[in-house]
Amino acid sequence: MRIGLALPQFDFSVPGESPLQWATVRDWAVRAEGLGFESLWLADHLFLEITRYGGRPGRHGAFDPLVTLGALARITSRVRLGTLVLCAPLRPPTVLAKALATVDVVSGGRLVVGLGAGWFEPEFTEAGLAMAGPAARLEYLAESCQVLAGMFGGGPFSYAGNYVRVAQARCLPVPVQRPRPPIWVGGKGDRLLELVARHADGWNAVWAWTPAAYRGRLSVLEAACARVGRDPASITRSLGLQALVGEDLADLERRFRRLCEVAPPGTMAEKTLEEWRQGRLVGTVEEVREQLGGWEELGVDTIIVGVGPLPFSVTGRDDVAMLAEACSLDPHGNRTD
């Protein structure tokens, strides 16, 4: 199993720092690679509001994922670099293919393309776009997957869908990875899992999951694969989980109190450690190792951790270092247990 880190990216991501500084993002990427994380991940939002997490109203800025990954490619040498996930309807897939191929070339073939249908309507409005209904967004996502896969080949590519039409288009430079950078799709609904079975190289689910809930969705994906004649083992399974690790229970409780203290106001209000454990990678070192083993038994290939009160946030260097220790990471991105 591989372990990735969701990098700080938003103005709420690092306690006491708003707006978030590029130097902070850069330093966390270098630090994470040194600690042995196998991959680094960024979300895709023009901006974000955290009222859904209990936070106060207001916009929080965000670094653009593709520009940032291109920059991170030049200061890292080993880690895979991924998007979790790109909002497909915000970009024409022909234009997106060019940007993604460029990142893959700049990184020496380390890109993972995470795609989703989008959900945050205010950013559609900001971009001057009407957010279509779920069915239309899923169809656009499916067409985007097909166009990206086709254009990554480098040759003239044509496609005629309900939303995307391409006539003899070419993507140059060609990505380093052959046959293409892996395309993962994020989400959990029945129709989305059908899309994964038909068009994706991997499936991603985030941020709060119990093994039982994951097993239920996995059975839906396996049934979808059976309908299209695909081996479900050919689909990479990745899972995003918020994480917190302590040397022992007392240390875990201390770290949880600190997390609550530095969290954006309202986001951790009245939460207890027992509540926070549910659906997350939380516990002592030994407990977390046992949890990782359970996810590995379910066929999860990559776990992407967020080590803060919200996704794509961090609390302290020692929390991330403790997690790396619990995951038994070595400096080369391998798990040693």
URQUI-V401583 format. One line per field, one symbol per residue. phi: phi as a letter, one per 30 degrees, with the letter a starting at -180 (. if undefined). A space follows every 50 residues. Layout:
phi=???
//
This chain:
phi=.cbcbdddbcdcdbeibaddceedeedddddddddjddabbbdbbdabcc ddcjdddkdbdbddddddddddddcbbbddbbcbbddeddbdddddeddd dddddddiicdbccbbdibceeddeedicddddeddddddddddeddded dddjdebbabcdcbbbbhdbcbddeddbdaddcccckbdedddddeddbc dabbbbcbbceddddddddddddddddcicddddcdcbbcbdbabbdbdd ddddddddeddcdeejdbdidcddddddibcbldedddddddddddddid dbcccccadbeibbcbdddddddedddhdcdcicccd
//
